[in-house]
Amino acid sequence: MMRIAPGLLALSLALTPIAAATVPADAAAATPKRTVPRLVGAVTPGNAARYTTFIADRLDQVVALRLSVTPGSDGDFKASNYLAQVSGDLFMVFKRAGATEGGIEVVLPKGEARLVGGAYVVEGFFVVRSGGMHQGTLSYGLERMDPRIATAGGAVVRDMPVGP
């Protein structure tokens, strides 16, 4: 059996609370904060691909949005490969890269997009989910997330512009 000098044991026990108290603080400082990207600005036919790509690149991740979305009808689609409208119980934004390529659609419940002054407003935290592929179009759905959960643990929200 190994013997420890009584003075060394007392010193060791006295320093243990100090060491234990500093480890979590040091570990917390060394751990980078989680970042939640927030896309902000106005989605238009000219920059809609930035929005749809932003969503497609974040499958199963939390995103934040603060957007106004320019409506685009079926008639506008032929000219700009852009569609943004309420269809049934969904609000969708679709952007096709070119005349022959597939595109990306982003859908969310129509209640998540408010029509204000001629544009749809979408704000909040969402989880990006896959909707699969339909006739060459990649589909993504956005599920609302409680902002308290989205930013738990001190997550930092970082704004990113949707366009120039």
N, C-alpha and C positions, 0 to 999 in steps of 0.2 A: 504494500500500500504506500502510495506517495504522500509525503507530508508537505503541507504548504505553511510557510511562516505566517503566524497570526497577523503581523503588520501588512504583509503583502495581500492577504485575504481581505483585510479591512479596506485597504486602498482600492483593491479590485471592486469590491462591493460599492464603495463610495463613488467610483467613476462610472459604474454601469448605468445609472439613470441619466447622466450627462450624455454618454455615448448613444444610448437608446433614443434620447430626445432629439439628437442631431441627425440621425440616420434618415428618418422620414422626410425632414425638411430638405436635406441634401438630395435625396432621391426625387422628391417632387420638383426641385429646381432643375434637375438634370433631365426630367421627362418633358418632352415637348408637348405643348397643348395641341389638342385635336382641332383641326380647322374645318369649318363648314363653309363651303363656297356659296356666295349669294350672287346670282346674276341679276343685274339691275339695268333699267333703261327701257327703251321702246323697241319692241320687236316689229320689224317691217318686212316687206318682201325682199328687200336688199340685204338684210342681216339675219333672217330667220334661220339660216343654216347654222349660225353660231349658237343659237338657242337649242336647236334640235341636236346638234353635236355635243353641246355641253351636257345635255341630259343623257344621251347615248353613252358618253364616256364615264358615267357615274352609276352604272347598274348596281342595285342593292346598296346604294349609299344615300346619306342624307344630304339634301341640297336645300338652299333657301332661294326664294324668288321674290323680286319686287319689280314687276314688269307691267307695262301697258302693251297690249298686243293689237296691232292694226288688223281690223277684220279683212278677210279675203274670201270672196265668194267663188262658187263654181265657175262663174264667168271670168273672174280674175285669174283663175288657175292656168288657163291656156297661155296667158301672156307672161306670167311670172313664176309658174311652178310652185305657187304658194297658196295655201288654204288655211284660214283661221276662222272657225265658226262653231256654233252650237249645233250638234246633230243628235237628236233624241235627248238622252239624259247626259250626254258628254260634251265637253268643250275640247276641240282638237286643233292642233297646229300641225300642218304638214308642209314639208319643204322637200322638193326633189332637186337633186344636184344638176341635172340636165334633162334634155328632152327624152332621152332613152334610158337613163339610169333609174334605179329604184330610189326611194326616198326614205325619210324618217318621219314618223308621226308621233306626237306626244299628246296623250289624252288624260283628262282628269274630269271628275264630276262637274257638271255645268254650274253647280252652286259655288264652285271654287273660282269661277271667273265672273266678275261683275262688269256689266256694260256701263261705263261712265264716260259721258261726253264723246261718244262715238268710238271708244276703244275699250277692249276688255282689260280689266285689271286683275292680275294674279299676284297674290302676296302670301307668304307663309313658308313653313318648313314642310318638306315632303321627302318620302323615300321613293327612289326610282325603282320600278319593277318592269320586268320584261313582259311584253304582250305578244311576243312571237313575231313571226314573219308572215305577211299576207300579200300574195301577188307581188312579191319583190319589195315590199315595204316593211321596214323594221318598225315595230310598234313598241312604245314605252308608255306605261301608266304611272301617274304620280299619286301616291297615297299621303294624305295629310298626316302630319306628325305634330304632337304637342311641342311648342317651342321650349318648354322647360326641360323636356326629355332631350330634345335636339341639342341643347346647349349645356347639358349636365356636365359636371366635372370641369367647368371653366372653358368649354370649347369656345374658340374664337371664330366669329363670323367675318369672312373676308369678302368684300365687294369686288365684283368683276363686271366691267361694262359689257353689255350685249353688242354694242356697236359703236361706231364713231359718233 
